[in-house]
Amino acid sequence: MNDAIMREKVRYILLHEWDPIGVSELTEAQDEYDSYVQPMCEIINQGKDATEIYSYLCWIVNDYMCLDIDEETNRIVASKLSMLH
């Protein structure tokens, strides 16, 4: 998959399926998670598995955003993202 398509897929999944702060319906917040797209693409392209992607998502939510972790959502999203490789 080319890089542009990968970025768009990752961006969509992060915004519409992960969305830990609940902004996917807000027009002005469509770029809310864009800063995580490139690092996530790099993780995926390195062949990291769903467990490692899950850990990264949890780190973002808990350590960076200071929010409670939704383990089920993070697992589902990590699995979907890992399948992009």
C-alpha positions as CSV (number, residue, x, y, z in Angstrom):
1,M,0.0,0.0,0.0
2,N,1.4,3.4,-0.8
3,D,2.2,5.9,1.9
4,A,-0.7,8.3,1.1
5,I,-3.3,5.6,1.3
6,M,-1.8,4.2,4.5
7,R,-1.9,7.7,6.1
8,E,-5.5,8.2,5.1
9,K,-6.6,4.8,6.4
10,V,-4.7,5.3,9.7
11,R,-6.2,8.8,10.0
12,Y,-9.7,7.5,9.4
13,I,-9.3,4.7,12.0
14,L,-7.9,7.0,14.6
15,L,-10.6,9.6,14.2
16,H,-13.6,7.5,13.6
17,E,-12.9,4.2,15.5
18,W,-10.5,5.1,18.2
19,D,-11.4,8.8,19.1
20,P,-10.6,8.8,22.8
21,I,-11.9,12.3,23.3
22,G,-15.0,12.0,21.2
23,V,-14.5,14.6,18.6
24,S,-15.1,12.7,15.4
25,E,-18.4,14.5,14.7
26,L,-17.0,18.0,15.1
27,T,-16.0,19.6,11.8
28,E,-13.4,21.8,13.5
29,A,-11.6,18.8,15.1
30,Q,-11.1,16.6,12.0
31,D,-7.3,17.0,12.4
32,E,-7.3,16.3,16.2
33,Y,-5.3,13.1,15.9
34,D,-3.2,13.9,12.9
35,S,0.0,14.2,15.0
36,Y,-0.3,10.5,15.7
37,V,-0.8,9.4,12.1
38,Q,2.9,9.4,10.9
39,P,4.3,7.7,14.0
40,M,1.6,5.1,13.7
41,C,2.4,4.5,10.1
42,E,6.0,4.0,11.0
43,I,5.1,1.5,13.7
44,I,2.9,-0.4,11.2
45,N,5.5,-0.3,8.5
46,Q,8.1,-1.7,10.9
47,G,5.8,-4.8,11.2
48,K,4.9,-4.2,14.8
49,D,2.1,-6.5,16.0
50,A,-1.2,-5.5,17.5
51,T,0.2,-5.8,21.1
52,E,2.8,-3.2,20.4
53,I,0.3,-0.9,18.6
54,Y,-2.1,-1.4,21.6
55,S,0.7,-0.3,23.9
56,Y,1.3,2.8,21.9
57,L,-2.4,3.7,21.8
58,C,-2.6,3.2,25.6
59,W,0.5,5.4,26.1
60,I,-1.1,8.2,24.1
61,V,-4.4,8.0,26.0
62,N,-3.0,7.6,29.5
63,D,0.3,9.3,29.5
64,Y,-0.1,12.0,26.9
65,M,-3.9,12.8,27.1
66,C,-4.2,11.9,30.8
67,L,-7.4,10.0,30.1
68,D,-8.7,6.6,31.2
69,I,-7.9,3.8,28.8
70,D,-10.7,2.0,27.0
71,E,-8.9,-1.3,26.7
72,E,-11.5,-2.9,24.4
73,T,-11.5,0.0,21.9
74,N,-7.7,0.1,22.0
75,R,-7.5,-3.7,21.3
76,I,-10.0,-3.5,18.4
77,V,-8.2,-0.5,16.9
78,A,-4.8,-2.0,17.4
79,S,-5.9,-5.1,15.6
80,K,-7.3,-3.2,12.6
81,L,-4.2,-1.0,12.4
82,S,-1.9,-4.1,12.5
83,M,-3.8,-5.5,9.5
84,L,-2.7,-2.6,7.4
85,H,0.9,-3.9,7.1
